[in-house]
Amino acid sequence: MTDVTKILSAIEQADPAASAELLPLVYNELRHLAARELSGDPSGHSIQPTALVHQAYVRLVDQTDQPLWSHRGHFYAAAAEAMRRILVEHARRKQTLKRGGDRMRVPLDANRVASSPQDPDLLELDEALTRLAVERPKLAKLVHLRYFAGLTMEQTANALQVSRRTAERDWTYAKVWLLDAMRGEC
């Protein structure tokens, strides 16, 4: 059992000191995950990776009913989900009329390269992923692990306890399903 798994078990047992021990062990990986998440988002969040890590961490460890994290991969999947929810909430707040509605802030940088038209809109992706979770929960979990947690195919297969080939096949299917859902084709 790794140190992280031991600490997660202690948190599960309501040990108040355990959450303070966890952050130093997982901070770098969470920060890398947050930076990766923010770099792929074309909507230009004003939130920084450090703030995203801290908000997600607080959500994870300061819950009244502690979740049962069975292993390190499960914890990172939960962290990725918390980060996704924070970013979605942030995107929704930015779209409210009080904050300018659907207007986009465009920097006056002539050298700026337009974002790729293939970059998904976070809110559309969230809606499609929510629909996928209703229809095919295992596929939605795979997307969370691959897209939001940044796990490799091998790590994802291990976390889901399926073969690598099954994970690859499901990943291909989930990507196509999400693209169709975001285009309004399903």
C-alpha positions in Angstrom: 0.0 0.0 0.0 1.5 3.4 -1.0 1.7 6.4 1.3 -1.1 8.1 -0.5 -3.4 5.0 -0.2 -2.6 4.8 3.6 -3.4 8.5 4.0 -6.6 8.1 2.0 -7.6 5.3 4.3 -6.8 7.5 7.3 -9.0 10.2 5.9 -11.8 7.7 5.4 -11.4 6.8 9.1 -11.9 10.5 9.9 -8.3 11.1 11.1 -8.1 15.0 11.2 -4.4 15.1 10.6 -4.5 12.9 7.5 -5.7 15.5 5.1 -2.8 17.8 6.0 -0.4 14.9 5.2 -2.0 14.2 1.9 -1.6 17.6 0.1 2.3 17.6 0.1 2.3 14.1 -1.4 -0.2 14.8 -4.2 0.2 18.5 -4.8 2.6 18.3 -7.8 0.5 15.8 -9.6 -2.7 17.8 -9.0 -1.0 21.0 -10.2 0.2 19.2 -13.3 -3.4 18.0 -13.8 -4.8 21.5 -13.3 -2.3 23.1 -15.7 -3.1 20.5 -18.3 -6.8 21.0 -17.9 -6.5 24.8 -18.2 -4.1 24.7 -21.2 -6.6 22.7 -23.3 -9.5 25.1 -22.6 -10.0 27.8 -25.3 -12.5 29.8 -23.2 -9.6 31.6 -21.4 -10.4 31.0 -17.7 -9.0 33.6 -15.4 -8.4 30.9 -12.7 -4.8 29.8 -12.2 -3.7 26.2 -11.8 -2.7 26.7 -8.2 -6.1 28.2 -7.3 -7.9 25.3 -9.1 -5.8 22.7 -7.2 -6.7 24.4 -3.9 -10.4 24.7 -4.6 -10.6 21.1 -5.8 -8.6 19.8 -2.8 -10.8 21.6 -0.3 -13.9 20.1 -2.0 -12.3 16.6 -1.8 -11.2 16.6 1.9 -13.7 18.9 3.6 -16.8 16.9 3.0 -19.1 15.9 5.8 -19.6 12.4 4.5 -16.1 11.2 3.5 -15.9 9.3 0.2 -14.3 5.9 0.0 -11.2 6.3 -2.1 -10.0 2.8 -2.7 -6.7 3.7 -4.3 -4.6 6.5 -5.7 -6.2 6.4 -9.2 -9.7 6.7 -7.6 -8.5 9.8 -5.7 -7.1 11.4 -8.9 -10.3 10.6 -10.8 -12.3 12.4 -8.0 -9.8 15.3 -8.2 -10.3 15.6 -11.9 -14.0 15.5 -11.5 -13.8 18.3 -8.9 -11.7 20.4 -11.2 -14.1 19.9 -14.1 -17.0 21.0 -11.9 -15.1 24.1 -10.7 -14.3 25.0 -14.3 -17.9 24.5 -15.4 -19.2 26.6 -12.6 -16.6 29.3 -13.5 -17.6 29.2 -17.2 -21.3 29.5 -16.2 -20.6 32.5 -14.0 -18.7 34.1 -16.8 -21.7 33.7 -19.1 -24.3 35.3 -16.9 -25.7 38.6 -18.1 -24.3 40.4 -15.1 -20.8 39.5 -16.3 -21.4 40.3 -20.0 -23.5 37.3 -21.1 -22.1 35.7 -24.2 -19.6 38.4 -25.0 -16.0 37.3 -25.3 -13.0 39.2 -24.2 -10.5 39.4 -27.0 -7.0 40.6 -26.3 -5.4 43.2 -28.6 -2.5 40.9 -29.5 -2.0 40.8 -33.3 0.2 37.8 -33.0 -2.4 35.7 -31.2 -3.2 32.5 -33.1 -6.9 31.6 -33.0 -7.8 28.6 -31.0 -8.4 25.4 -33.0 -12.0 24.9 -34.1 -11.6 21.4 -32.7 -11.2 22.6 -29.1 -14.4 21.7 -27.3 -16.5 24.3 -25.5 -16.4 23.3 -21.9 -20.1 23.8 -21.3 -21.1 21.8 -24.4 -18.7 19.1 -23.3 -20.1 19.0 -19.8 -23.7 18.7 -21.1 -22.7 15.9 -23.5 -20.7 14.2 -20.7 -23.6 14.4 -18.3 -25.9 12.8 -21.0 -23.2 10.1 -21.6 -23.1 9.4 -17.8 -26.8 8.7 -17.8 -26.7 6.4 -20.8 -23.3 4.7 -20.4 -21.8 5.5 -16.9 -18.6 3.4 -17.5 -17.8 5.3 -20.7 -18.3 8.6 -18.9 -15.9 7.5 -16.2 -13.4 6.5 -18.8 -13.6 10.0 -20.4 -13.1 11.6 -16.9 -10.0 9.5 -16.4 -8.5 10.1 -19.9 -9.6 13.7 -20.7 -9.8 15.3 -17.3 -7.4 13.3 -15.1 -4.9 12.9 -18.0 -4.3 9.2 -17.3 -2.6 7.1 -20.0 -4.6 4.3 -21.6 -2.8 1.7 -19.5 -3.5 3.6 -16.2 -7.2 4.1 -17.3 -7.5 0.4 -18.1 -6.1 -0.5 -14.6 -8.3 2.0 -12.8 -11.4 0.6 -14.6 -10.2 -3.0 -14.2 -10.6 -3.8 -17.9 -8.1 -4.8 -20.6 -6.2 -2.1 -22.4 -7.9 -3.2 -25.7 -11.4 -2.7 -24.1 -10.3 0.7 -22.8 -9.1 1.7 -26.2 -12.3 0.5 -27.9 -14.5 2.3 -25.4 -12.3 5.5 -25.7 -12.8 5.5 -29.4 -16.6 5.0 -29.0 -16.9 7.7 -26.3 -15.0 10.3 -28.4 -17.3 9.8 -31.3 -20.4 9.7 -29.1 -19.4 13.0 -27.4 -18.6 14.7 -30.8 -22.0 13.7 -32.1 -23.8 14.8 -29.0 -22.0 18.2 -29.1 -23.1 18.6 -32.7 -26.7 17.8 -31.7 -26.6 14.6 -33.8 -27.7 12.2 -30.9 
